[in-house]
């Protein structure tokens, strides 16, 4: 049994929210997407991707380990086709991280740099690996963390839904444990709030709603330069 709560905020700088999230307990599906593109393209990409993932899971006969990969691949196709049909949407894309509960284990799929974390016994652990220039290029070049934190390419993604036919989905499995928390979030949260502060906030008492809203406020206290989305799951 999983409890869930999600919240999204435009932040302190942006005028529109290109993030999108989904809580679908009946499907065992939880998603966060962070869109990108000019005008309304980012919003279109994130919403279309999330809707497509939901539809694929709804139509699937079983929650197989490969289901999220298929769902994210279909989202990639749909976002790419939408951009081809409408010149105003050209270049749009979205990151996406999803959790699928098959009542035995949790499957996690991610594209881009929206992240999944677990918080258990006071320890915060990052589940997903960012598909970014920092991870795919910078670290391989041997650049240290101090350099990477200020590098001009630090925000560049190496993979996103809707921008290429060659999609690479990162897949993970989690063993659900009673009282485990799972955080799905866009980089508007993890990009400005250090992991130590995320952990300290999650450790404080309160409901999932209180914890999620507290995370949003942490990001806004640090300037909220981007849209901020946090989805919290709790294994009962």
Buried (B, 14 or more C-beta within 10 A) or exposed (E): EBEBBBBBBBBBEBEEBBBBBBBBEEBBBBBBBBBBBEEBBBBBBBBBBBBBBBBBBEEBEEBEEEBBBBBBBBBBBBBBEBBEEEEEBEEBBBBBBBBBBEEEEBBBBBBBBBBBBBBBEEEBEBBBEBBBBBBBBBBEEEBEEEEBEEBEEBEBBBBBBBBEEEBEBBBBEBEBEEEBBBBBBBBBBBBBBEEEBBBBBBEEEEEBEEBBBBBBEBBBEBEBBBBBBBBBBBBE
